[in-house]
């Protein structure tokens, strides 16, 4: 029902992901990023919602409704469904908020993917 550890540290951590590709397959728009459920399992496990923003295009209006997906070839490798974001292009950086410990300490080498790096400020 509650995650006391998460309550304390969630806001202290974000996950940054570089856009690797975009794809439009009407009516769905996809933004592929370089990290996936191995570094943030919450959306795949129980549909957790994390705020997302395209840091590269902060000054642009959020006009695209997209699904943010990771590189792991699994149907559950979604980081966000139907998110309103500024148009994204390969190389952009997406911020996934409130990742807390999930972005590094609780990440895994699932499917031989390296966990997210960690930078402490």
C-alpha positions as CSV (number, residue, x, y, z in Angstrom):
1,X,0.0,0.0,0.0
2,X,2.8,2.4,0.8
3,X,6.5,2.5,0.0
4,X,8.1,4.4,2.9
5,X,11.6,4.2,1.3
6,X,10.2,5.5,-2.0
7,X,8.4,8.3,-0.3
8,X,11.7,9.5,1.2
9,X,13.9,9.3,-1.9
10,X,11.6,9.3,-5.0
11,X,11.8,13.1,-5.6
12,X,15.6,13.0,-5.1
13,X,16.3,11.0,-8.2
14,X,15.6,11.4,-11.9
15,X,16.4,9.2,-14.9
16,X,17.8,10.8,-18.0
17,X,17.4,9.0,-21.3
18,X,18.7,9.9,-24.7
19,X,16.2,9.5,-27.6
20,X,17.5,6.9,-30.0
21,X,14.6,7.0,-32.5
22,X,11.1,8.1,-33.2
23,X,8.4,6.2,-35.1
24,X,4.9,7.0,-36.2
25,X,2.6,4.1,-36.9
26,X,-0.8,5.8,-36.9
27,X,-2.5,6.4,-34.7
28,X,0.5,5.7,-32.3
29,X,3.6,7.8,-32.0
30,X,6.7,6.2,-30.3
31,X,9.8,7.8,-28.8
32,X,12.5,5.2,-28.3
33,X,15.1,5.9,-25.6
34,X,18.4,4.3,-24.7
35,X,17.2,2.9,-21.3
36,X,14.3,0.7,-20.4
37,X,12.6,-1.4,-17.9
38,X,16.0,-2.7,-16.6
39,X,16.6,0.8,-15.2
40,X,13.0,1.7,-14.3
41,X,10.8,-1.3,-13.7
42,X,7.8,0.4,-12.1
43,X,5.8,1.2,-15.2
44,X,6.2,-2.3,-16.5
45,X,5.4,-4.0,-13.2
46,X,2.4,-2.1,-12.1
47,X,1.7,0.8,-14.5
48,X,3.4,3.5,-12.4
49,X,3.2,6.9,-14.0
50,X,6.3,9.2,-14.0
51,X,6.3,12.7,-15.2
52,X,8.4,13.1,-18.4
53,X,9.7,16.1,-20.2
54,X,12.0,16.6,-23.2
55,X,14.9,18.6,-21.7
56,X,16.3,19.4,-25.1
57,X,13.1,21.2,-26.1
58,X,11.9,22.8,-22.8
59,X,10.9,26.0,-24.6
60,X,8.7,24.2,-27.2
61,X,5.0,23.4,-26.5
62,X,4.0,19.8,-25.7
63,X,2.0,18.9,-28.8
64,X,2.8,15.2,-29.5
65,X,1.0,12.4,-27.7
66,X,3.6,9.6,-27.5
67,X,4.5,6.3,-26.0
68,X,8.0,6.3,-24.6
69,X,9.6,2.9,-25.0
70,X,12.9,1.3,-24.2
71,X,15.3,-0.8,-26.2
72,X,14.5,-4.2,-24.7
73,X,12.5,-6.3,-27.1
74,X,9.6,-7.0,-24.6
75,X,6.0,-5.9,-24.9
76,X,6.3,-4.5,-21.3
77,X,9.2,-2.2,-22.1
78,X,7.2,1.0,-21.8
79,X,8.3,3.9,-19.7
80,X,5.3,6.0,-20.5
81,X,2.0,5.6,-22.3
82,X,0.2,8.5,-24.0
83,X,2.5,11.3,-22.8
84,X,2.1,14.8,-24.0
85,X,5.6,16.0,-24.9
86,X,7.3,18.4,-27.2
87,X,8.2,16.8,-30.6
88,X,11.3,14.6,-30.1
89,X,14.2,13.7,-32.3
90,X,17.2,11.3,-32.0
91,X,19.7,12.8,-29.6
92,X,17.2,14.7,-27.4
93,X,17.3,14.0,-23.6
94,X,14.2,13.0,-21.8
95,X,13.9,13.5,-18.1
96,X,11.9,10.9,-16.2
97,X,11.0,12.4,-12.8
98,X,10.7,10.7,-9.4
99,X,12.8,7.7,-10.3
100,X,14.4,7.6,-6.9
101,X,16.5,4.5,-6.4
102,X,14.9,2.7,-9.3
103,X,17.2,4.5,-11.8
104,X,20.4,2.9,-10.4
105,X,20.3,1.0,-7.1
106,X,17.3,-1.1,-8.1
107,X,18.3,-1.5,-11.8
108,X,19.4,-4.8,-13.3
109,X,21.4,-6.3,-16.2
110,X,18.2,-7.8,-17.6
111,X,18.6,-8.8,-21.2
112,X,22.3,-8.0,-21.0
113,X,21.5,-4.2,-20.8
114,X,23.8,-2.1,-18.7
115,X,22.0,-0.3,-15.8
116,X,21.8,3.5,-15.8
117,X,24.9,5.4,-14.8
118,X,24.8,7.4,-11.6
119,X,25.7,11.0,-11.0
120,X,25.3,12.5,-7.6
121,X,25.0,16.3,-7.2
